[in-house]
Amino acid sequence: MAKLDPEAMAKVFQHQATTYEFRTGGATKTVSKYIMQYLPPLDGGSIILDNACGAGAVTADLLTQCPTARIEAVDVSPAMIDIVNTRIADNSSWKGRVTAKVCDGQDLSLDSDRYDLSIMNFGIFFFPDPDAGAREIVRTLKPGGMACVTCWKASALRDIFNAVQAVVKPATEVESSPVFEKWTKPETLPGTLTRAGLKNVRLHEKPVVMAWDDEETLVKAMTLNMGALSGDSWTQDEKARIPTALKIVLAESPELFDVPGGIPEKGVAQTAFVAFGEK
């Protein structure tokens, strides 16, 4: 079984930074809003780390949830940080409260015992050394500070990708990612955080849906996602055939795009693991 490389996939996602919010179909934003329900009260002296911040979805929610706290957003991708800095420049509510800089979550160039709250929303499973990333979360938290880290328990993306692969590359073995698959196990995320020194780790599950307005938009977004999942292992000619393959899969295997309750009519069903703990 061919293996998908999470590092190569992460690089593709970084190159597609400007389309990240579109590609995720609101799913990661839904998880961010879920996290906000479980945060402790924070005052104006509090400092929050949005670690692996992406385009700033968590930061945006924190500005509302914690209206007087300061937020420091970091990401290893310069393209993502450019987006956050643009949001800071364009939004008066961000200025003076949010700062952003390029920073590797596995080796944060940040002070120890600095943050009252640290959130990493769908980043840790991309790290070559997730244990190092977890240790950095704990190191930079103040004693008693809370951390929240998320990953995917389940996603229809994998089955959709395999169906697309069967159309584009029918003679090849199904591609997999043992690195990603280990994060679908309920012991992986809590175990990683506990080894790093986080205490009282609690694991939640949150079902979400990647959704778009219509089938044409779904195909556009999923084409970008399939291109990212294929990484460097597919040729440009093969990637160019993804939109047509997606339409075939939608027609022949529509159940892959079924979502709970049927609203929206078609999308990508996923379930997130959401872990909380304290230093």
C-alpha positions in Angstrom: 0.0 0.0 0.0 1.5 3.3 -1.1 2.0 5.9 1.7 1.0 9.5 1.7 3.6 11.8 3.2 2.2 14.3 5.8 5.2 16.7 5.4 4.7 16.8 1.6 1.0 17.4 2.0 1.7 20.2 4.5 3.9 21.9 2.0 1.1 21.8 -0.6 -1.4 23.3 1.9 1.1 26.1 2.6 1.3 26.9 -1.1 -2.5 27.0 -1.2 -2.8 29.2 1.9 -5.1 31.7 0.2 -7.7 29.0 -0.5 -7.5 27.3 2.9 -10.8 28.7 4.2 -12.6 27.8 1.0 -11.2 24.2 0.9 -12.1 23.4 4.5 -15.8 24.2 3.8 -16.3 25.7 7.3 -15.4 22.5 9.1 -12.4 23.8 11.0 -14.3 27.0 11.9 -17.1 24.9 13.4 -14.5 23.2 15.6 -13.0 26.5 16.6 -16.5 27.8 17.7 -17.0 24.5 19.7 -13.7 25.1 21.5 -14.8 28.6 22.6 -17.5 27.0 24.8 -15.0 25.4 27.0 -12.5 28.2 27.6 -11.8 29.6 31.0 -12.6 33.3 31.8 -9.7 35.5 30.7 -9.1 39.1 31.6 -7.2 41.9 29.9 -3.9 40.8 31.2 -4.2 37.4 29.6 -2.1 36.3 26.6 -3.3 33.6 24.2 -1.2 31.6 21.7 -2.9 30.6 18.4 -0.4 28.0 17.4 -0.3 26.8 13.8 -2.8 29.6 13.3 -3.4 29.1 9.5 -5.5 32.0 8.2 -6.6 33.1 11.6 -10.0 31.5 12.2 -9.3 30.7 15.8 -7.9 34.2 16.4 -11.1 35.7 15.0 -13.2 33.7 17.4 -10.9 34.5 20.3 -11.3 38.2 19.7 -15.1 37.8 20.4 -14.8 35.2 23.1 -12.0 36.9 25.1 -12.6 40.6 24.3 -9.8 42.0 26.4 -7.1 39.3 26.0 -4.1 39.7 23.7 -3.5 37.1 21.0 -0.2 36.0 19.5 -0.7 34.0 16.3 2.2 31.8 14.9 2.5 29.5 11.9 5.4 27.9 10.1 3.9 29.1 6.8 4.9 32.6 5.8 1.9 32.7 3.4 -0.5 32.0 6.3 1.1 34.7 8.4 0.8 37.2 5.5 -2.9 36.5 5.5 -3.2 37.1 9.3 -1.1 40.3 9.1 -3.4 41.5 6.3 -6.4 40.9 8.6 -4.7 42.8 11.4 -4.1 45.8 9.0 -7.7 45.7 7.7 -9.6 45.3 11.0 -9.5 47.9 13.7 -10.6 45.3 16.3 -7.4 43.2 15.5 -5.0 46.1 15.8 -3.3 46.4 19.1 -4.6 43.0 20.2 -3.2 40.6 17.7 0.4 40.0 16.6 1.5 37.4 14.1 4.9 35.9 13.1 6.4 32.9 11.4 7.3 30.3 14.0 7.8 26.5 13.9 5.5 24.8 16.4 8.1 22.1 17.1 10.6 24.8 18.3 8.8 27.9 19.3 11.0 30.9 19.6 8.8 32.1 22.5 9.3 32.5 26.3 8.5 29.7 28.7 5.5 30.1 31.1 4.1 32.9 28.9 0.5 31.9 27.9 -2.7 31.6 29.8 -4.2 29.6 26.9 -2.7 27.8 23.9 -4.8 26.5 21.0 -3.6 24.4 18.1 -6.4 23.6 15.7 -5.6 20.8 13.2 -1.8 21.3 13.2 -0.1 18.7 15.3 -0.5 15.7 13.0 1.5 17.6 10.3 4.5 17.9 12.5 7.5 15.5 11.8 7.9 15.4 15.6 4.5 15.9 17.2 6.0 15.1 20.6 8.3 18.1 20.3 5.3 20.2 19.3 3.4 19.0 22.4 6.4 19.7 24.7 6.6 23.3 23.3 2.9 23.8 24.0 3.5 22.8 27.6 6.7 24.8 28.0 5.2 28.0 26.8 2.0 27.7 29.0 1.9 29.4 32.4 1.4 27.0 35.3 -2.3 26.4 35.5 -2.8 27.5 31.9 -5.1 25.6 29.5 -4.2 24.0 26.2 -6.5 22.8 23.5 -5.3 20.6 20.5 -7.4 19.0 17.8 -7.0 16.4 15.1 -9.4 14.3 12.9 -11.0 11.1 14.2 -12.7 10.4 11.0 -13.2 12.0 7.6 -14.9 10.9 4.4 -12.0 12.7 2.5 -10.0 9.5 2.6 -12.7 7.4 1.0 -13.4 10.1 -1.6 -9.7 10.3 -2.4 -9.4 6.6 -2.9 -12.4 6.6 -5.2 -10.9 9.5 -7.2 -7.6 7.6 -7.4 -9.4 4.5 -8.7 -10.7 6.7 -11.6 -7.4 8.6 -12.3 -4.9 5.8 -11.6 -6.9 2.5 -11.7 -3.9 0.2 -11.8 -2.2 1.6 -8.8 -2.4 0.4 -5.2 -4.5 2.4 -2.8 -2.6 5.2 -1.1 -2.6 5.4 2.7 -1.0 7.4 5.5 -0.1 5.4 8.7 1.1 8.6 10.2 -2.3 10.3 9.8 -4.3 7.1 10.6 -2.7 6.8 14.0 -4.3 10.1 15.0 -7.8 8.6 14.4 -7.2 6.4 17.5 -8.6 7.8 20.7 -5.3 7.2 22.6 -3.0 9.1 20.3 -3.8 12.7 21.0 -4.3 12.4 24.8 -1.2 10.2 25.0 0.9 12.8 23.1 -0.2 15.6 25.3 0.1 13.6 28.6 3.7 12.6 27.7 4.5 16.2 27.2 3.4 17.0 30.7 -0.2 18.2 30.3 -2.5 17.2 33.1 -6.1 16.2 33.3 -6.4 15.7 29.6 -10.1 15.4 28.4 -11.0 14.2 24.9 -14.2 15.4 23.2 -15.6 14.4 19.8 -17.2 17.0 17.5 -19.0 15.9 14.3 -18.7 18.6 11.5 -19.4 18.9 7.8 -17.3 20.5 5.0 -20.0 22.2 3.0 -20.3 24.4 -0.1 -23.2 26.1 -1.8 -23.6 23.8 -4.8 -22.1 20.8 -6.5 -19.9 23.0 -8.8 -18.4 24.7 -5.8 -17.9 21.4 -4.1 -16.0 20.0 -7.0 -13.8 23.1 -7.1 -13.0 22.9 -3.4 -12.5 19.1 -3.4 -10.2 19.4 -6.5 -7.9 21.5 -4.3 -8.2 19.1 -1.4 -7.5 16.0 -3.6 -4.5 17.9 -5.1 -3.1 18.5 -1.6 -3.7 14.9 -0.6 -1.9 13.6 -3.6 1.1 15.7 -2.8 4.1 15.1 -5.0 3.1 11.5 -5.8 0.8 12.4 -8.7 1.9 14.0 -12.0 0.4 17.3 -13.1 -1.5 15.4 -15.9 -3.0 13.1 -13.3 -4.0 16.1 -11.1 -5.6 17.8 -14.1 -8.0 14.9 -14.3 -9.2 15.2 -10.7 -12.3 17.5 -11.5 -13.6 15.0 -14.0 -12.9 12.1 -11.7 -14.8 13.8 -8.8 -17.9 14.3 -11.0 -17.8 10.6 -11.9 -17.5 9.7 -8.2 -20.4 12.0 -7.3 -22.5 10.3 -9.9 -21.5 6.7 -9.2 -20.9 6.8 -5.4 -23.0 9.7 -4.1 -23.2 8.1 -0.7 -19.6 9.2 -0.1 -20.9 12.7 0.0 -23.8 12.0 2.3 -24.0 14.1 5.5 -26.0 13.6 8.7 -29.5 15.0 8.4 -29.0 15.7 4.8 -28.3 19.4 5.3 -26.5 20.4 3.2 -27.6 17.9 0.6 -24.0 16.9 -0.2 -20.7 17.6 1.7 -17.9 15.8 3.5 -18.7 14.4 6.9 -15.9 14.5 9.5 -15.5 14.0 13.2 -12.9 15.9 15.2 -11.0 14.9 18.4 -10.8 18.0 20.7 -8.5 17.6 23.7 -8.2 20.0 26.7 -5.7 19.9 29.5 -3.8 22.1 31.9 -0.1 22.6 32.9 
